[in-house]
Amino acid sequence: MIGCAFSVGIMTMIGCLPVKIGRINPYDPRNTNIIVSGNNWTQKATGSFAGRGFGSIVEFNGNMWLIGGSAPYVNDVYRSSDGITWYQATSSLWASGRYGCASAVFNGKIWVTAGYDGVNKGDVYSSSDGTNWTQETTSPGFSARNAHQMLVYNGKMWLIGGGAGGALNDVYYTSDGLTWTSATASAAFSARWAHSAVVYNDRMWIIGGWTGVAALNDMWYSTNGITWTSAGTFPGGNRYYCSSTLVGGKIWLIGGQSSSSVSFASNDVWYYNGSWNYATLNAGFSRRSGSYVSGFMNKLWVIGGQRYDNAYLTDTWCSD
């Protein structure tokens, strides 16, 4: 028998020699065995916190964490382990509320960068429990901005684009959260803010965004933050303040708006696994932009955002 390959429990036979491998983590968002519909949505909660949108969300210590946002300026942090009951972790992360911040979980902490509280900010905060926060630096190396994105990739945190009196297409990285190094001051993709970003297929991806004049529908990926490669376009149309996450080995992209007016917000749900398909063009939740989207516990979550009629929302929706 030559070149045989088959699985036996957590052993695999390669070339007829047993090699021990790890089990697939059932909660790993890259796990393609996870099936999420994206079509059937259930409202889990409403009114648990003041209406908000355009903040950030992370998964940390068995909870979803909502951080900042606009209504017009939100200064608190909320957490939930089930999407039904929400608890206020702190009422004052910053000295004043802000929206357009970005966050990531890295080295056992939640990290939050920049945002807008009437002026663009260029600082970095961290917390090991989501309640007590430390201002790590006010001079991180990147300029003040908002509506940027953060990713964790290849043992580093990355900061991509944003807006600060004009759109940006710079990329920074850090291994400690304190000192940020420029990967590029001008990436191949056009300058933008309010784009979406996700790690997929061992690459960093960005989708859409706003140039300051028009919404975008292009897709780009990179393995080093320096060289970015075009990956075509998103077929659902130009949009910004759309939200994305990874579940079941797919990129999921939800909502957003196509022009400077939130009246053009959408409630469609799309997924990408090498090509784009839609799960629904009219989900059960209302049309919205700037919502908090998570793949917590292998489910899709849509929380808050700004509705097409300008109202800030307090609802929590789930699809599994």
C-alpha positions in Angstrom: 0.0 0.0 0.0 1.6 3.3 -1.1 0.7 6.8 0.1 -2.4 5.7 2.0 -4.1 8.4 4.1 -7.0 7.9 6.5 -8.1 9.1 9.9 -8.4 7.0 13.0 -9.6 9.0 16.0 -6.9 11.6 16.6 -4.4 9.6 14.6 -3.9 10.0 10.9 -2.2 7.6 8.6 0.2 9.3 6.1 2.3 7.0 4.0 1.0 4.2 6.2 2.8 5.7 9.2 0.6 6.9 12.2 1.0 10.6 13.0 -0.8 12.1 16.0 -2.8 15.3 15.3 -5.0 17.5 17.4 -8.8 17.5 17.4 -10.6 20.3 15.6 -11.6 22.9 18.2 -15.5 23.0 17.9 -15.4 26.7 18.9 -12.7 27.7 16.3 -14.4 30.0 13.8 -12.2 28.5 11.1 -13.9 25.1 11.7 -15.8 24.4 8.5 -18.0 21.7 10.2 -19.9 24.5 11.9 -23.2 25.3 10.1 -24.7 28.7 10.6 -27.8 29.6 8.6 -27.5 33.4 8.5 -31.1 33.4 7.3 -33.2 32.7 10.4 -32.8 35.3 13.1 -34.2 35.4 16.7 -34.3 38.5 18.9 -32.7 37.7 22.2 -32.9 41.0 24.0 -33.8 44.7 23.8 -33.4 47.7 26.1 -30.5 46.2 28.0 -28.3 49.3 27.3 -28.7 52.7 25.8 -29.0 52.7 22.0 -25.7 52.8 20.3 -23.7 52.0 17.1 -20.3 52.6 15.5 -18.3 51.2 18.4 -16.4 47.9 18.7 -17.0 44.4 19.9 -14.7 41.6 21.0 -15.0 38.1 22.5 -13.1 37.7 25.8 -13.3 35.5 28.8 -16.5 33.8 27.7 -18.3 37.0 27.0 -19.1 39.4 24.2 -18.0 43.0 25.1 -19.5 46.1 23.6 -17.1 49.0 23.7 -18.0 52.7 23.2 -20.1 53.9 20.3 -22.2 56.8 19.1 -25.4 58.1 20.6 -23.7 60.5 20.3 -20.7 59.5 22.5 -20.8 56.3 24.6 -18.3 55.9 27.4 -19.3 52.5 28.8 -18.6 48.8 28.3 -21.2 46.1 28.4 -20.7 42.3 28.5 -22.9 39.2 28.1 -22.2 35.5 28.2 -25.5 34.6 26.4 -26.6 37.6 24.4 -29.7 37.8 26.6 -28.6 39.4 29.8 -26.1 42.3 29.6 -24.1 43.8 32.4 -22.3 47.1 32.6 -18.6 46.4 33.2 -17.7 50.1 33.5 -19.5 53.4 32.9 -16.2 55.3 32.2 -13.6 53.6 30.0 -12.3 57.0 28.9 -12.5 60.5 30.3 -15.3 61.1 27.8 -17.3 58.9 25.4 -16.2 58.2 21.9 -17.2 56.3 18.8 -15.1 54.9 15.9 -12.7 53.1 18.3 -11.3 49.7 17.3 -10.5 46.8 19.6 -8.9 43.4 19.7 -7.9 40.7 22.2 -4.2 40.1 22.4 -1.9 38.7 25.1 -4.7 38.1 27.6 -6.1 41.7 27.4 -8.7 43.7 25.6 -7.0 46.5 23.6 -8.8 49.6 22.4 -7.3 52.2 20.1 -8.2 55.8 19.0 -11.8 57.0 18.2 -13.6 60.3 18.1 -15.0 62.3 21.0 -15.3 65.6 19.2 -11.7 65.4 18.1 -9.8 62.4 16.7 -7.8 60.4 19.3 -4.5 58.6 19.0 -4.2 56.7 22.3 -4.2 53.1 23.4 -6.1 51.5 26.4 -6.0 48.0 27.7 -7.8 45.9 30.3 -7.3 42.4 31.7 -10.9 42.2 33.0 -13.0 44.6 30.9 -13.8 46.7 34.0 -10.5 48.3 35.0 -8.7 50.1 32.1 -5.2 51.5 31.7 -4.1 54.2 29.3 -1.0 52.5 27.9 0.2 55.3 25.7 -0.9 58.6 24.1 2.0 58.4 21.6 1.7 55.0 19.9 3.3 55.9 16.6 0.2 56.1 14.5 -1.7 59.3 14.0 -5.0 60.2 15.6 -8.0 58.7 13.8 -11.4 57.0 14.0 -13.4 54.4 12.0 -10.2 52.3 11.5 -9.9 48.5 12.0 -7.8 46.2 14.2 -6.9 42.6 13.7 -4.7 40.0 15.5 -2.6 38.1 13.0 0.8 36.3 13.0 1.5 37.1 16.7 0.9 40.8 16.3 -1.9 43.4 16.5 -2.6 45.3 13.3 -4.2 48.7 12.7 -5.6 49.4 9.2 -6.7 52.7 7.7 -9.3 55.1 9.2 -10.2 58.7 9.0 -8.7 61.9 10.3 -9.7 64.9 8.3 -9.3 62.6 5.3 -9.2 58.9 4.6 -6.1 56.9 5.3 -4.5 53.7 3.9 -1.7 53.2 6.3 -1.0 50.0 8.2 0.7 49.6 11.6 1.6 46.6 13.8 2.7 46.0 17.3 3.9 43.0 19.4 3.3 44.7 22.8 0.5 47.2 22.3 2.7 50.1 23.2 5.1 50.6 20.3 3.5 50.6 16.9 5.6 50.2 13.7 4.6 51.3 10.2 4.2 48.4 7.8 3.3 50.9 5.0 2.3 54.5 4.9 0.3 53.9 1.6 -1.1 50.5 0.9 -2.2 49.4 -2.5 -5.8 49.8 -1.6 -7.3 53.3 -1.8 -7.5 55.4 1.4 -10.7 54.6 3.4 -12.5 54.6 6.7 -15.5 52.6 8.1 -14.3 49.5 6.2 -14.6 46.0 7.5 -11.7 43.7 8.3 -11.3 40.0 9.3 -8.6 37.3 9.3 -9.6 34.5 6.9 -7.6 31.7 5.2 -4.5 32.8 7.0 -4.6 36.3 5.5 -5.8 39.8 6.7 -8.7 41.0 4.6 -10.5 44.4 4.2 -13.8 44.9 2.5 -15.5 48.1 1.4 -15.3 51.4 3.3 -15.8 55.1 2.6 -13.3 57.3 0.7 -14.8 60.6 2.1 -16.7 60.9 -1.2 -18.1 57.5 -2.0 -18.6 54.0 -0.6 -16.5 51.1 -1.9 -17.1 47.4 -2.6 -13.5 46.1 -3.2 -11.7 43.4 -1.3 -8.0 43.2 -0.5 -5.8 40.7 1.4 -2.3 40.6 2.8 0.0 38.2 4.6 2.5 40.8 5.8 0.6 44.1 6.0 2.9 45.6 3.4 1.8 44.0 0.1 -1.9 44.0 -0.5 -3.6 42.0 -3.3 -6.9 42.8 -4.9 -9.4 40.0 -4.5 -12.2 41.4 -6.6 -15.4 43.0 -5.4 -18.3 42.3 -3.1 -21.4 41.7 -5.2 -23.8 43.2 -2.7 -23.0 46.8 -3.7 -20.8 49.6 -2.4 -21.1 50.0 1.4 -19.4 51.2 4.5 -20.0 50.7 8.2 -20.8 47.1 7.3 -19.7 44.6 9.9 -18.0 41.3 9.4 -16.9 38.2 11.4 -15.7 34.7 10.9 -17.9 31.6 11.6 -17.8 28.2 10.1 -14.8 29.0 8.0 -16.6 31.7 6.2 -16.5 35.5 6.2 -19.9 36.9 7.1 -20.7 40.5 6.2 -23.9 42.2 7.5 -25.6 45.5 6.9 -24.0 48.8 6.4 -24.9 51.8 4.2 -24.3 52.7 0.6 -24.3 56.5 0.8 -23.7 59.3 3.4 -27.3 58.9 4.6 -28.2 56.1 6.9 -31.6 55.9 5.1 -29.7 53.7 2.7 -28.8 51.2 5.3 -29.4 47.5 4.6 -30.2 44.3 6.5 -28.8 41.7 4.1 -26.4 38.9 5.2 -23.7 37.6 3.0 -21.0 35.0 3.3 -17.7 34.3 1.5 -15.8 31.0 1.3 -14.0 31.7 -2.0 -17.0 33.2 -3.6 -19.8 35.4 -2.3 -23.4 34.1 -1.6 -26.2 35.7 0.3 -27.9 34.0 3.2 -30.8 36.6 3.1 -31.4 39.9 1.5 -33.9 40.9 4.1 -33.1 39.6 7.6 -35.5 39.7 10.5 -33.8 42.7 12.1 -34.3 46.2 10.8 -32.1 47.9 8.2 -29.1 49.3 10.0 -25.5 50.6 9.9 -22.6 50.4 12.3 -23.9 47.5 14.3 -21.8 45.3 16.5 -21.4 41.9 14.8 -19.8 38.8 16.5 -19.3 35.1 15.9 -19.5 34.4 19.6 -20.0 30.7 20.4 -20.3 29.7 16.7 -23.4 31.8 16.2 -23.9 35.1 14.3 -24.8 38.0 16.5 -26.1 41.5 15.4 -26.3 44.1 18.2 -27.5 47.7 18.0 -26.4 50.0 15.3 -28.2 53.0 13.8 -31.5 52.3 12.0 -32.4 53.7 8.6 -34.5 56.4 10.4 -31.5 57.6 12.5 -32.6 55.9 15.7 -29.9 54.2 17.7 -30.8 50.6 18.6 -30.7 48.5 21.7 -31.6 45.1 20.4 -29.7 41.8 20.2 -30.3 39.3 17.4 -28.9 35.8 16.9 -28.7 33.2 14.0 -27.4 29.7 14.5 
